[in-house]
C-alpha cells in the first residue's frame, strides 16, 4: 500500500529536544558587557605604566628617595646602634680621662704637687720667695732730739723740750733757727727709716701733724716750730 500521508513535525512524539532552553546554548554565548571587554586593556596599560615608572625610578635614583616604611625602620635601627656606640665611646672616654687625672694626681703628689696641679714649694724655696721682713719699728727714747723755736715766743722750745722729757726722752736740746731754710708748718724731721717710729711718737706727743724724712739735719730728729700751739 502506497504511503500517501506527508510526515510533519507533529507526526513524531515529543521528547527533551522539543523544549530547548531560551538563549544561546553551548558555543553560542550572549554578548559580554563593555567593562568586561575593556578590563584586559586597562590592566595591560596600568602594568606597563608601573613597569615604566619603576624603570625610571631605578635609573634616576628617585626610587631611593621614597620613604619606604622598611627603610625608616632600618634607619631608626642604625641610628639606635650608632647612639649606643657613641654612648659606649663617651663612657670609655670618661673612664680614660678619670684614669689620666688619677695618674696625674698621683704623679703630682710624688713630685711635691697638690691634686689640682699646683706645685708645692719646699720650705727652703718658700723662705727664699718671701720678701725680707722690715726691721721692727720701735721708739728710741735715747735718740738725740733738737727742738727749734721759730715762733718768736721766748722759751717756747724749752717748754716743748720739757714735754718730751716728761714722757721719757733723755736727749732733748732746745735751740733757735741757725739761718737754714724753715718749713711752712710745724714739722718733725727724721734722718733714717729706723727713726720713723720715734719721730711719729714725738709728733703725737707734741700734737704736730706733719712728719717728714729729711737729709742734712744736725740730729736724728729735729722738731721745728713755726707757730705756737
C-alpha positions as CSV (number, residue, x, y, z in Angstrom):
1,X,0.0,0.0,0.0
2,X,1.4,3.3,-1.0
3,X,2.3,5.7,1.7
4,X,0.4,8.8,0.9
5,X,0.5,10.8,4.2
6,X,3.1,13.5,4.4
7,X,5.1,13.4,7.6
8,X,5.2,16.6,9.6
9,X,6.7,17.8,12.9
10,X,3.6,16.7,14.7
11,X,3.9,13.2,13.3
12,X,6.7,12.4,15.8
13,X,6.4,12.0,19.6
14,X,7.8,14.9,21.7
15,X,11.0,14.4,23.7
16,X,13.6,16.6,25.6
17,X,14.8,18.2,22.4
18,X,11.4,19.6,21.6
19,X,11.6,22.1,24.5
20,X,15.1,23.7,24.3
21,X,16.1,26.5,26.8
22,X,15.9,30.1,25.7
23,X,19.0,31.9,24.7
24,X,22.3,30.7,23.3
25,X,23.4,27.2,24.4
26,X,26.9,25.6,24.1
27,X,29.3,27.6,22.0
28,X,26.7,30.2,21.4
29,X,27.1,32.8,24.3
30,X,25.5,36.1,24.9
31,X,27.2,39.5,24.3
32,X,29.6,40.4,27.1
33,X,29.4,43.8,28.8
34,X,31.7,46.8,27.9
35,X,33.5,46.7,31.3
36,X,34.5,43.0,30.8
37,X,35.8,43.7,27.3
38,X,37.8,46.8,28.3
39,X,39.3,45.4,31.6
40,X,42.2,43.4,30.0
41,X,43.3,46.5,28.1
42,X,43.2,48.6,31.3
43,X,45.2,46.0,33.2
44,X,47.9,45.9,30.4
45,X,48.1,49.8,30.4
46,X,48.4,50.0,34.2
47,X,51.1,47.3,34.4
48,X,53.0,48.9,31.5
49,X,52.9,52.3,33.3
50,X,54.0,50.8,36.6
51,X,56.9,49.0,34.9
52,X,58.0,52.2,33.1
53,X,57.8,54.2,36.4
54,X,59.8,51.6,38.2
55,X,62.5,51.6,35.5
56,X,62.7,55.4,35.6
57,X,62.9,55.5,39.4
58,X,65.8,53.0,39.4
59,X,67.7,54.8,36.6
60,X,67.3,58.3,38.0
61,X,67.8,57.3,41.7
62,X,64.5,58.9,42.7
63,X,63.4,55.5,44.0
64,X,65.9,55.7,46.8
65,X,64.3,58.9,48.0
66,X,60.9,57.3,48.6
67,X,60.3,57.0,52.3
68,X,59.6,53.3,52.4
69,X,58.4,52.0,55.8
70,X,61.0,49.4,56.0
71,X,63.7,51.9,55.1
72,X,62.6,54.2,58.0
73,X,62.7,51.2,60.4
74,X,66.2,50.3,59.2
75,X,67.4,53.9,59.6
76,X,66.0,54.0,63.2
77,X,67.7,50.8,64.0
78,X,71.0,52.1,62.6
79,X,70.6,55.3,64.5
80,X,70.0,53.4,67.7
81,X,73.1,51.3,67.1
82,X,75.1,54.5,66.5
83,X,73.8,56.1,69.6
84,X,74.7,53.1,71.7
85,X,78.2,53.1,70.1
86,X,78.6,56.8,70.9
87,X,77.4,56.3,74.5
88,X,79.9,53.5,74.9
89,X,82.7,55.6,73.4
90,X,81.8,58.5,75.7
91,X,81.9,56.2,78.7
92,X,85.2,54.9,77.7
93,X,86.5,58.5,77.2
94,X,85.3,59.5,80.7
95,X,86.9,56.5,82.2
96,X,90.2,57.2,80.4
97,X,90.1,60.9,81.4
98,X,89.4,59.9,85.0
99,X,92.3,57.4,85.0
100,X,94.5,60.1,83.5
101,X,93.5,62.6,86.2
102,X,94.2,60.0,88.9
103,X,97.6,59.2,87.4
104,X,98.4,63.0,87.2
105,X,97.3,63.4,90.8
106,X,99.5,60.5,91.9
107,X,102.4,61.9,89.9
108,X,101.8,65.4,91.3
109,X,101.9,64.0,94.9
110,X,105.1,62.2,94.1
111,X,106.7,65.4,92.7
112,X,105.5,67.6,95.5
113,X,102.4,68.9,93.8
114,X,98.8,69.1,95.0
115,X,95.9,67.4,93.3
116,X,95.0,70.5,91.2
117,X,98.5,70.6,89.6
118,X,99.9,73.5,91.6
119,X,103.5,72.9,92.7
120,X,104.0,72.8,96.4
121,X,107.3,74.6,97.1
122,X,109.5,73.1,99.8
123,X,110.4,75.1,102.9
124,X,113.6,76.4,101.5
125,X,112.0,77.7,98.3
126,X,109.1,79.3,100.3
127,X,111.6,81.1,102.5
128,X,113.5,82.4,99.6
129,X,110.4,83.7,97.9
130,X,109.1,85.5,100.9
131,X,110.2,89.1,101.0
132,X,112.6,90.2,103.6
133,X,110.7,91.5,106.6
134,X,111.4,95.1,107.6
135,X,113.0,95.6,110.9
136,X,110.5,96.3,113.6
137,X,110.0,99.9,114.3
138,X,110.5,100.8,118.0
139,X,110.5,104.1,119.8
140,X,114.1,105.1,120.9
141,X,113.8,107.4,123.9
142,X,117.6,107.8,124.0
143,X,117.9,109.3,120.5
144,X,119.0,112.9,120.1
145,X,116.2,115.3,119.5
146,X,116.6,119.0,118.7
147,X,113.6,121.4,119.1
148,X,113.9,124.6,117.1
149,X,111.8,127.7,118.1
150,X,110.9,129.8,115.1
151,X,107.7,131.2,116.6
152,X,109.2,134.4,118.1
153,X,107.9,133.3,121.5
154,X,110.7,133.3,124.0
155,X,111.3,130.0,125.8
156,X,108.9,128.0,123.6
157,X,111.5,125.5,122.5
158,X,112.5,124.8,126.1
159,X,108.9,124.4,127.1
160,X,108.3,121.8,124.4
161,X,111.5,120.0,125.2
162,X,110.2,119.6,128.8
163,X,107.1,117.9,127.4
164,X,109.3,115.4,125.6
165,X,111.4,114.8,128.7
166,X,108.3,114.2,130.7
167,X,107.4,111.2,128.6
168,X,110.9,109.7,128.8
169,X,113.1,111.3,126.2
170,X,116.6,111.7,127.7
171,X,118.5,113.7,125.0
172,X,116.4,116.7,124.0
173,X,118.1,120.0,123.0
174,X,116.2,123.4,122.7
175,X,117.6,125.7,120.0
176,X,116.9,128.7,117.8
177,X,117.0,128.8,114.0
178,X,120.6,128.8,112.6
179,X,119.8,130.5,109.3
180,X,118.7,127.4,107.3
181,X,115.5,127.1,105.3
182,X,112.4,126.8,107.5
183,X,109.3,124.8,106.7
184,X,105.9,126.5,106.2
185,X,104.2,124.5,109.0
186,X,105.2,122.8,112.3
187,X,107.1,119.7,111.4
188,X,109.0,116.7,112.8
189,X,112.0,115.8,110.6
190,X,113.8,112.4,110.9
191,X,117.0,111.2,109.1
192,X,116.7,107.4,108.7
193,X,113.8,104.9,108.4
194,X,114.7,103.4,111.7
195,X,113.8,106.8,113.3
196,X,110.3,106.9,111.8
197,X,108.6,105.3,114.8
198,X,110.4,107.7,117.2
199,X,109.5,110.7,115.0
200,X,105.9,109.7,114.8
201,X,105.8,109.3,118.6
202,X,107.3,112.7,119.2
203,X,104.8,114.3,116.7
204,X,101.9,112.6,118.5
205,X,103.2,113.8,121.9
206,X,103.6,117.4,120.7
207,X,100.4,117.5,118.6
208,X,102.2,118.0,115.3
209,X,100.5,116.7,112.2
210,X,103.4,116.7,109.7
211,X,106.2,114.1,109.8
212,X,108.8,114.1,107.0
213,X,112.1,112.4,106.2
214,X,114.9,114.9,105.6
215,X,118.6,114.9,104.9
216,X,121.3,117.2,106.2
217,X,119.7,117.8,109.6
218,X,122.0,118.1,112.6
219,X,120.4,115.5,114.8
220,X,118.5,112.2,114.1
221,X,115.2,114.0,114.8
222,X,114.6,117.7,114.6
223,X,111.3,119.4,115.7
224,X,110.7,122.8,114.1
225,X,108.0,125.1,115.4
226,X,106.8,127.9,113.1
227,X,103.8,128.8,115.2
228,X,103.0,128.2,118.8
229,X,100.2,125.7,119.5
